[in-house]
Amino acid sequence: MDKKYDPKNYSKVLRCSMETVYEAARIWEKERTLISLGNLKNELGPLLTDLKIAAFSHQITETQRDEMKDYFLSLTAGEWK
C-alpha cells in the first residue's frame, strides 16, 4: 500500500494515529471484509480529531488538514466481500 503522507513527518500523536489507520487500511485492502472495514472506520475517528487539533495548533494548515482528511476517508472506498 502506497502512503501519500509519511507519518514520520508529523508530531508523535498524529504519527501514531496515521500509522494505526494505515495498518487498518492495509488489512481492509487485503481482506475486504465488513469487519476490517468497520475497524478502519473506527480508527479514522481519532485521526480526524488529531488532524483538527494539529490544524488548530498550527502544526499543519487548514488546507493540509482538509486534504489529509479527504485522503484518509478515501481509504474506506471499495466493496467488501
C-alpha positions in Angstrom: 0.0 0.0 0.0 1.4 3.4 -1.0 1.3 6.0 1.7 0.5 9.5 0.5 1.5 11.0 3.8 4.6 9.8 5.7 3.8 9.6 9.4 7.5 10.4 10.2 6.9 14.0 9.1 4.3 14.7 11.8 4.0 15.0 15.5 4.1 11.9 17.7 0.3 11.9 18.3 -0.5 12.4 14.7 2.1 9.9 13.6 0.6 7.2 15.9 -2.9 7.9 14.6 -1.7 7.8 11.0 0.2 4.5 11.4 -2.9 2.9 13.1 -5.1 4.0 10.2 -2.5 2.8 7.6 -2.4 -0.6 9.2 -6.2 -0.9 9.3 -6.3 0.2 5.7 -3.7 -2.4 4.8 -5.9 -5.1 6.4 -9.0 -3.7 4.7 -7.3 -3.8 1.3 -6.2 -7.4 1.9 -9.3 -8.9 3.4 -12.2 -6.7 2.2 -14.5 -7.9 5.0 -17.1 -6.0 6.7 -15.2 -6.4 10.0 -12.0 -5.0 8.5 -13.9 -2.0 7.1 -15.5 -1.4 10.5 -12.1 -1.5 12.1 -10.8 1.0 9.6 -13.7 3.4 10.2 -13.2 3.1 13.9 -9.6 4.1 13.6 -10.4 7.1 11.4 -12.3 8.9 14.3 -9.2 9.6 16.4 -7.2 10.5 13.4 -9.7 13.1 12.3 -9.7 14.6 15.8 -5.9 14.7 15.8 -5.9 16.4 12.4 -8.3 19.0 13.7 -6.1 19.6 16.8 -2.9 19.8 14.6 -4.5 22.4 12.4 -5.8 24.4 15.5 -2.3 24.3 17.0 -0.7 25.4 13.6 1.3 22.1 13.1 -0.5 21.8 9.7 -2.5 24.3 7.7 -6.3 24.0 7.4 -5.8 23.2 3.7 -3.4 20.4 4.6 -5.9 19.1 7.2 -8.7 19.1 4.6 -6.6 17.3 2.0 -5.4 14.7 4.6 -8.9 14.2 5.8 -10.2 13.6 2.3 -7.3 11.2 1.6 -7.8 9.1 4.7 -11.5 8.9 4.3 -11.0 7.7 0.7 -9.2 4.7 2.1 -12.6 3.2 3.0 -13.6 3.1 -0.6 -14.2 -0.2 -2.3 -16.5 -3.1 -1.9 -16.3 -5.8 0.8 -16.5 -9.5 0.2 
